[in-house]
Amino acid sequence: ARAGIQIHDRAPAMRPNETGLAMVQRFAASLGRLSA
């Protein structure tokens, strides 16, 4: 999300869902851009 890292399935557990993806997007947005 923040560093352009793809969120992927970690089967058989920890599958991404809409709620979790929305939480990640909000958290990444609150952190702001990464500095170089």
PyMOL CGO cylinders between C-alpha atoms (Angstrom):
from pymol import cmd
from pymol.cgo import CYLINDER

trace = [
    CYLINDER, 0.00, 0.00, 0.00, 2.40, 2.68, 1.16, 0.3, 1, 1, 1, 1, 1, 1,
    CYLINDER, 2.40, 2.68, 1.16, 5.57, 1.55, -0.60, 0.3, 1, 1, 1, 1, 1, 1,
    CYLINDER, 5.57, 1.55, -0.60, 3.77, 0.10, -3.59, 0.3, 1, 1, 1, 1, 1, 1,
    CYLINDER, 3.77, 0.10, -3.59, 3.97, -3.38, -2.07, 0.3, 1, 1, 1, 1, 1, 1,
    CYLINDER, 3.97, -3.38, -2.07, 1.17, -5.65, -3.26, 0.3, 1, 1, 1, 1, 1, 1,
    CYLINDER, 1.17, -5.65, -3.26, -1.07, -7.15, -0.58, 0.3, 1, 1, 1, 1, 1, 1,
    CYLINDER, -1.07, -7.15, -0.58, -1.47, -10.86, -1.25, 0.3, 1, 1, 1, 1, 1, 1,
    CYLINDER, -1.47, -10.86, -1.25, -3.17, -13.98, 0.01, 0.3, 1, 1, 1, 1, 1, 1,
    CYLINDER, -3.17, -13.98, 0.01, -1.38, -15.81, 2.82, 0.3, 1, 1, 1, 1, 1, 1,
    CYLINDER, -1.38, -15.81, 2.82, -3.43, -19.00, 2.55, 0.3, 1, 1, 1, 1, 1, 1,
    CYLINDER, -3.43, -19.00, 2.55, -4.68, -20.90, 4.40, 0.3, 1, 1, 1, 1, 1, 1,
    CYLINDER, -4.68, -20.90, 4.40, -5.00, -18.03, 6.88, 0.3, 1, 1, 1, 1, 1, 1,
    CYLINDER, -5.00, -18.03, 6.88, -4.84, -14.25, 6.83, 0.3, 1, 1, 1, 1, 1, 1,
    CYLINDER, -4.84, -14.25, 6.83, -6.66, -13.78, 3.52, 0.3, 1, 1, 1, 1, 1, 1,
    CYLINDER, -6.66, -13.78, 3.52, -7.18, -10.10, 2.67, 0.3, 1, 1, 1, 1, 1, 1,
    CYLINDER, -7.18, -10.10, 2.67, -10.77, -8.87, 2.78, 0.3, 1, 1, 1, 1, 1, 1,
    CYLINDER, -10.77, -8.87, 2.78, -12.45, -5.56, 1.95, 0.3, 1, 1, 1, 1, 1, 1,
    CYLINDER, -12.45, -5.56, 1.95, -12.38, -4.33, 5.56, 0.3, 1, 1, 1, 1, 1, 1,
    CYLINDER, -12.38, -4.33, 5.56, -8.71, -5.12, 6.04, 0.3, 1, 1, 1, 1, 1, 1,
    CYLINDER, -8.71, -5.12, 6.04, -7.72, -3.57, 2.70, 0.3, 1, 1, 1, 1, 1, 1,
    CYLINDER, -7.72, -3.57, 2.70, -9.64, -0.39, 3.57, 0.3, 1, 1, 1, 1, 1, 1,
    CYLINDER, -9.64, -0.39, 3.57, -7.85, -0.25, 6.94, 0.3, 1, 1, 1, 1, 1, 1,
    CYLINDER, -7.85, -0.25, 6.94, -4.46, -0.59, 5.23, 0.3, 1, 1, 1, 1, 1, 1,
    CYLINDER, -4.46, -0.59, 5.23, -5.32, 2.18, 2.77, 0.3, 1, 1, 1, 1, 1, 1,
    CYLINDER, -5.32, 2.18, 2.77, -6.38, 4.55, 5.59, 0.3, 1, 1, 1, 1, 1, 1,
    CYLINDER, -6.38, 4.55, 5.59, -3.27, 3.77, 7.63, 0.3, 1, 1, 1, 1, 1, 1,
    CYLINDER, -3.27, 3.77, 7.63, -0.96, 4.23, 4.64, 0.3, 1, 1, 1, 1, 1, 1,
    CYLINDER, -0.96, 4.23, 4.64, -2.65, 7.54, 3.78, 0.3, 1, 1, 1, 1, 1, 1,
    CYLINDER, -2.65, 7.54, 3.78, -2.21, 8.78, 7.35, 0.3, 1, 1, 1, 1, 1, 1,
    CYLINDER, -2.21, 8.78, 7.35, 1.52, 7.96, 7.26, 0.3, 1, 1, 1, 1, 1, 1,
    CYLINDER, 1.52, 7.96, 7.26, 2.09, 10.03, 4.13, 0.3, 1, 1, 1, 1, 1, 1,
    CYLINDER, 2.09, 10.03, 4.13, 4.70, 9.51, 1.45, 0.3, 1, 1, 1, 1, 1, 1,
    CYLINDER, 4.70, 9.51, 1.45, 7.99, 7.72, 2.12, 0.3, 1, 1, 1, 1, 1, 1,
    CYLINDER, 7.99, 7.72, 2.12, 11.01, 9.99, 2.00, 0.3, 1, 1, 1, 1, 1, 1,
    CYLINDER, 11.01, 9.99, 2.00, 13.94, 9.02, -0.19, 0.3, 1, 1, 1, 1, 1, 1,
]
cmd.load_cgo(trace, "trace")
